[in-house]
Amino acid sequence: MIDWTLSQGGDDLEERVKKLPWHQLNEFGLDPYGLDPEFVIAAIAPIVWLYRNYFRVEAVGAENIPDGRVFLIGNHSGQIPIDAAMVGIASFLEADPPRIIRAMFEKWVPTLPYISIAFARLGQVVGTPENARRLLEQGEAILAFPEGVRGISKPIQQRYQLAEFGLGFMRLALETKTPIVPIAVVGAEEQIISVGNVKSLGKLIGMPALPVIPQLMVPFLGWLPLPTKYRIYFGEPLEFRGNPDDEDAVIEEKVRVVKNTIQTMLRDGLRKRESIFF
């Protein structure tokens, strides 16, 4: 599997793998959050294939990802977190030095069998302030989607309209003096098209949302995300100073700067694209 990974990644992939930092591995080869370097390297191959051949990702501005601790803050969409995987691979393949991204996921994800273990082995972490703080102190790159479920499950008629942002990432950025790289993902909104959300039924089965997805009615092919072309834009780092314990209104002003920056990047990206698939 590792050989396949190296064959998928191009001439410099082996060198990129060697540059990856692994922190605090125990006797089982895992870090404190369950990340398994061998699992990560083996899993890169199919995601690289999707990145290059299925979604044909175009990444712009990956050089804006600094070395050391950083928050990557982006829009969230597409019903399933393929956008997070594509941002992660872009950060590994296009950034210098290459980064392994630690994505923050919702607290209900650990209730999912198999998926929760795979996420942990890939280095993804439950999005609590304590986890984020420790990772930032280690100099990690954290990917967070402040829209949360509101973003990933939005219906097609609200595509590329950012939902409300949470404030937690900004308080942590202020506390730890962490730069924020805004990210705009164009293409994920159309990969799985939802026309509504039955939240009440979702709660009954333990899910925070239950999108209505007509394409799932088409056997087999309808169960796959559409091969939309992804364009991922990494903006210049934003740095904020202030008291992390300020009232919400003060923090909201800073969050609004990040949100407006991402919304502007989305508008620019949409203006440039000629087709959903090309």
C-alpha positions as CSV (number, residue, x, y, z in Angstrom):
1,M,0.0,0.0,0.0
2,I,2.9,2.4,0.8
3,D,4.4,1.6,-2.6
4,W,1.1,2.5,-4.3
5,T,1.1,5.8,-2.3
6,L,4.5,6.7,-3.6
7,S,3.6,5.8,-7.2
8,Q,0.5,8.0,-7.0
9,G,2.2,11.1,-5.6
10,G,4.9,11.8,-8.2
11,D,8.6,12.1,-8.0
12,D,8.9,14.1,-4.8
13,L,6.3,12.3,-2.7
14,E,8.8,10.1,-0.9
15,E,10.7,13.2,0.1
16,R,7.6,14.9,1.3
17,V,6.7,11.8,3.4
18,K,10.1,12.0,5.0
19,K,9.6,15.6,6.0
20,L,6.4,14.9,7.9
21,P,6.8,15.5,11.7
22,W,5.3,12.9,14.0
23,H,4.8,14.0,17.6
24,Q,4.8,12.0,20.8
25,L,4.4,8.5,19.3
26,N,3.9,5.7,22.0
27,E,5.2,2.2,22.0
28,F,2.4,1.2,19.6
29,G,3.4,3.9,17.1
30,L,0.4,6.1,17.8
31,D,0.2,9.7,19.0
32,P,-2.0,10.7,22.0
33,Y,-5.0,11.2,19.7
34,G,-4.7,7.8,17.8
35,L,-2.9,9.0,14.7
36,D,-1.0,6.1,13.1
37,P,1.8,7.3,10.6
38,E,1.7,4.1,8.7
39,F,-2.1,4.3,8.3
40,V,-1.8,7.9,7.2
41,I,0.8,7.1,4.5
42,A,-1.1,4.1,3.2
43,A,-4.4,6.1,3.1
44,I,-2.8,9.0,1.1
45,A,-2.8,6.9,-2.1
46,P,-6.6,6.7,-2.7
47,I,-7.2,10.2,-1.6
48,V,-4.4,11.5,-4.0
49,W,-6.1,9.5,-6.8
50,L,-9.4,11.3,-6.0
51,Y,-7.6,14.6,-5.7
52,R,-5.9,14.3,-9.1
53,N,-8.2,12.2,-11.2
54,Y,-11.8,12.5,-9.8
55,F,-12.1,16.0,-8.5
56,R,-9.1,17.3,-10.5
57,V,-8.3,19.7,-7.7
58,E,-6.7,23.1,-8.5
59,A,-5.0,24.5,-5.4
60,V,-4.0,28.2,-5.3
61,G,-2.0,29.9,-2.6
62,A,-0.8,26.8,-0.6
63,E,2.5,28.7,-0.1
64,N,0.4,30.9,2.4
65,I,0.4,28.0,4.8
66,P,3.2,28.9,7.3
67,D,5.4,26.5,9.1
68,G,4.4,25.9,12.8
69,R,1.0,26.3,14.4
70,V,-1.8,27.6,12.2
71,F,-5.6,27.6,12.0
72,L,-6.9,26.7,8.5
73,I,-10.5,28.1,8.5
74,G,-12.8,27.4,5.5
75,N,-16.3,27.0,4.2
76,H,-17.9,23.6,4.7
77,S,-20.3,21.8,2.3
78,G,-21.1,18.7,0.3
79,Q,-22.9,16.5,2.8
80,I,-19.8,14.4,3.5
81,P,-16.4,15.8,4.4
82,I,-14.6,15.3,1.1
83,D,-13.7,19.0,1.2
84,A,-11.7,18.3,4.4
85,A,-9.8,15.5,2.7
86,M,-9.0,17.6,-0.4
87,V,-7.8,20.5,1.7
88,G,-5.6,18.0,3.6
89,I,-4.1,16.5,0.5
90,A,-3.5,20.0,-1.0
91,S,-1.7,21.0,2.2
92,F,0.5,17.8,1.9
93,L,1.2,18.0,-1.8
94,E,1.4,21.7,-2.5
95,A,2.6,23.4,0.7
96,D,6.3,23.7,1.7
97,P,7.0,22.2,4.1
98,P,4.3,19.6,3.6
99,R,1.7,19.5,6.4
100,I,-0.4,16.8,7.9
101,I,-3.7,18.5,8.8
102,R,-5.5,17.8,12.0
103,A,-9.2,18.4,11.2
104,M,-11.7,19.1,14.0
105,F,-14.8,17.0,13.7
106,E,-18.2,17.0,15.5
107,K,-18.7,15.4,18.9
108,W,-21.2,12.9,17.4
109,V,-18.7,11.4,15.0
110,P,-17.1,9.0,17.6
111,T,-20.5,7.3,17.8
112,L,-20.1,6.0,14.2
113,P,-18.6,2.5,14.0
114,Y,-15.4,2.1,11.9
115,I,-15.5,5.7,10.7
116,S,-14.5,7.1,14.1
117,I,-11.5,4.7,14.3
118,A,-10.4,5.6,10.7
119,F,-10.7,9.3,11.5
120,A,-8.5,8.9,14.6
121,R,-5.9,6.9,12.7
122,L,-5.7,9.6,10.1
123,G,-5.1,12.2,12.8
124,Q,-8.5,13.9,13.0
125,V,-9.7,15.0,16.4
126,V,-12.9,15.8,18.2
127,G,-13.3,19.5,18.1
128,T,-12.9,20.5,21.7
129,P,-10.9,23.6,22.9
130,E,-8.7,21.3,25.0
131,N,-7.7,19.2,22.0
132,A,-7.1,22.2,19.7
133,R,-5.1,24.0,22.3
134,R,-2.7,21.0,22.9
135,L,-2.3,20.5,19.1
136,L,-1.5,24.2,18.6
137,E,1.1,24.1,21.4
138,Q,2.8,21.2,19.4
139,G,3.0,23.4,16.3
140,E,0.3,21.5,14.4
141,A,-1.9,22.8,11.5
142,I,-5.6,22.6,12.5
143,L,-8.4,22.6,10.0
144,A,-11.7,23.9,11.3
145,F,-15.1,24.7,9.7
146,P,-16.8,27.2,11.9
147,E,-20.1,26.6,10.1
148,G,-20.1,23.1,11.4
149,V,-23.2,20.9,10.5
150,R,-25.0,24.1,9.3
151,G,-22.5,24.3,6.5
152,I,-22.0,20.8,5.3
153,S,-25.7,20.0,5.2
154,K,-26.9,23.2,3.5
155,P,-29.4,22.7,0.6
156,I,-28.3,23.6,-3.0
157,Q,-30.4,26.9,-3.0
158,Q,-28.0,28.2,-0.2
159,R,-24.8,27.1,-2.0
160,Y,-21.8,29.3,-1.3
161,Q,-23.7,31.4,1.2
162,L,-21.8,31.1,4.5
163,A,-23.8,30.0,7.5
164,E,-23.2,31.5,10.9
165,F,-19.6,31.0,12.2
166,G,-18.9,29.8,15.7
167,L,-16.6,31.9,17.9
168,G,-14.4,29.2,19.5
169,F,-11.6,29.2,16.9
170,M,-11.0,32.9,17.3
171,R,-10.8,32.7,21.1
172,L,-8.2,30.0,20.7
173,A,-6.3,31.9,18.0
174,L,-6.1,34.9,20.4
175,E,-5.1,32.8,23.3
176,T,-2.3,31.0,21.5
177,K,-1.3,33.8,19.1
178,T,-2.0,31.5,16.1
179,P,-2.3,32.9,12.6
180,I,-5.4,32.1,10.6
181,V,-5.3,31.1,6.9
182,P,-8.7,31.6,5.3
183,I,-9.7,28.9,2.8
184,A,-12.4,29.0,0.1
185,V,-13.5,25.7,-1.5
186,V,-15.3,25.9,-4.8
187,G,-16.8,22.7,-6.2
188,A,-17.9,20.8,-3.1
189,E,-21.4,22.4,-2.9
190,E,-22.4,20.5,-6.1
191,Q,-20.9,17.1,-5.4
192,I,-24.0,15.8,-3.5
193,I,-27.1,17.9,-4.0
194,S,-29.5,18.4,-1.2
195,V,-32.9,20.1,-1.6
196,G,-33.8,20.2,2.1
197,N,-33.1,19.1,5.6
198,V,-35.4,17.0,7.9
199,K,-33.8,18.0,11.2
200,S,-36.5,16.5,13.4
201,L,-36.2,13.1,11.8
202,G,-32.4,13.3,12.0
203,K,-32.6,13.9,15.8
204,L,-34.7,10.8,16.2
205,I,-31.9,8.7,14.7
206,G,-29.1,10.5,16.5
207,M,-27.9,12.7,13.6
208,P,-27.6,16.5,13.7
209,A,-29.1,16.8,10.2
210,L,-30.8,14.6,7.6
211,P,-30.4,16.1,4.1
212,V,-32.9,15.3,1.4
213,I,-30.8,14.0,-1.5
214,P,-32.7,13.0,-4.7
215,Q,-29.6,11.6,-6.4
216,L,-29.5,8.8,-3.9
217,M,-32.6,7.4,-5.6
218,V,-30.4,6.4,-8.6
219,P,-28.9,3.0,-7.8
220,F,-25.2,2.7,-7.5
221,L,-24.1,5.8,-9.6
222,G,-26.3,8.0,-7.5
223,W,-24.6,7.0,-4.4
224,L,-21.3,8.5,-5.5
225,P,-20.5,12.2,-5.3
226,L,-20.6,13.9,-8.6
227,P,-17.1,14.5,-10.2
228,T,-17.2,18.2,-9.8
229,K,-14.0,20.1,-10.2
230,Y,-12.5,21.5,-7.0
231,R,-10.8,24.8,-6.7
232,I,-9.2,25.5,-3.3
233,Y,-8.0,29.0,-2.5
234,F,-5.6,29.6,0.4
235,G,-5.6,33.2,1.5
236,E,-2.9,35.2,3.1
237,P,-2.5,34.6,6.9
238,L,-4.6,36.8,9.2
239,E,-3.3,37.7,12.6
240,F,-5.4,39.0,15.5
241,R,-4.6,40.4,18.9
242,G,-6.8,40.8,21.9
243,N,-8.2,39.2,25.0
244,P,-9.6,35.7,24.3
245,D,-12.1,36.2,27.2
246,D,-13.7,39.3,25.6
247,E,-17.4,39.4,25.3
248,D,-19.0,37.7,22.3
249,A,-19.7,41.0,20.6
250,V,-16.0,41.8,20.5
251,I,-15.0,38.4,19.3
252,E,-17.7,38.4,16.7
253,E,-16.1,41.5,15.1
254,K,-12.9,39.6,14.5
255,V,-14.8,36.5,13.3
256,R,-16.6,38.7,10.8
257,V,-13.3,39.7,9.3
258,V,-12.5,36.0,8.6
259,K,-16.0,35.2,7.4
260,N,-16.1,38.2,5.0
261,T,-12.6,37.3,3.7
262,I,-13.8,33.7,2.9
263,Q,-17.0,35.0,1.3
264,T,-15.1,37.4,-0.9
265,M,-12.7,34.6,-1.9
266,L,-15.7,32.4,-2.8
267,R,-17.2,35.1,-5.0
268,D,-13.9,35.6,-6.8
269,G,-13.6,31.8,-7.3
270,L,-17.1,31.4,-8.6
271,R,-16.6,34.4,-11.0
272,K,-13.5,32.7,-12.5
273,R,-15.0,29.2,-13.0
274,E,-16.7,28.5,-16.3
275,S,-18.3,25.1,-15.4
276,I,-19.0,23.0,-12.4
277,F,-17.1,20.1,-14.0
278,F,-14.2,21.8,-15.8
